[in-house]
Amino acid sequence: MPRKSKRDLILNSIIKAYLEENLPIGSMELGSRMPGDIPASTIRVYFKKLSQEGALTQLHVSGGRVPTPATMQRYWKERLEFSKPIILGRKLKFVVRSSNVYCLVNRAQTLKLEEILSVDERYLVLVLGSEALVLSYSEPVARFLPNLIGASVSELENIGAQVGLHELSEKASRLKDAKVLLKEGEMCVYEMAKASGNPKMVRLFLDPRFPDSLTDGLHFEEILSQGYMAIKQPVRYQGEDAELFCIGGLYTDFERFFDEAKEDL
């Protein structure tokens, strides 16, 4: 591993201090936190350089420095690289409640309509992997359903609503909701929508289907308000393969969040 430059050591120390305290930090305070003996005068020189680069900002003339949003984006891109699924359990719910984040955990299995079985012309059984939907039999419905082979649960819900198959739409909706293993911290989404002045964000981001349109990894202003970050990541949640979708502010200590939420093996 290449040795970090003094610039990077100082910058990372500022970021970690700000994540811990959520307060601007001055050169004297930072010097007391850092390993080694770096004088405050040297730190002040780097403060000035980092500010000129756009990595730090100063909220008040006489105040300390804070990392800029662009700096935090780069920091999290470097720090949050998950090489394998994180193992999460019941602790996740309590960690979310004590943190200002929104967290959605969905089952990883993508269910699609595979087969339609007619039972004594009384019921139609729609087979979707390990799950099934049972509808009342009718000849027109039995002729129509084969056109939907390969459709996802969400597509079945939407198509059922469009063509007046309300039983199909309602049961597909219930099956879709059963995909959700955990949904906590909705207040974070409300705060983000309020800050952006876009109340439509609430319905969009709280829809359990929304993460399906995203790639795994980190997401910033391309989908969120400025100052926020989203994470989509495969996980193991209470013994099941699942998908985690998490939203929080850029200055949320996500490393601490995941460390506290991990299940002890």
Secondary structure, DSSP 8 states (H G I E B T S, - for coil): -----HHHHHHHHHHHHHHHH-S-B-HHHHHHHSSS---HHHHHHHHHHHHHHTSEEESSTTS-EEE-HHHHHHHHHHH---SS-EEE-THHHHHHHTTTEEEEEEES---B--EEEEETTTEEEEEETTEEEEEE--HHHHHHGGGGTT-BHHHHHHHHHHHT-HHHHHHHHHHHHHTEEEEE-HHHHHHHHHHHT-THHHHHHHSTTGGGGS-SEEE-TTTS-TTEEEEEEEEEETTEEEEEEEEEETTS-HHHHHHHHB---
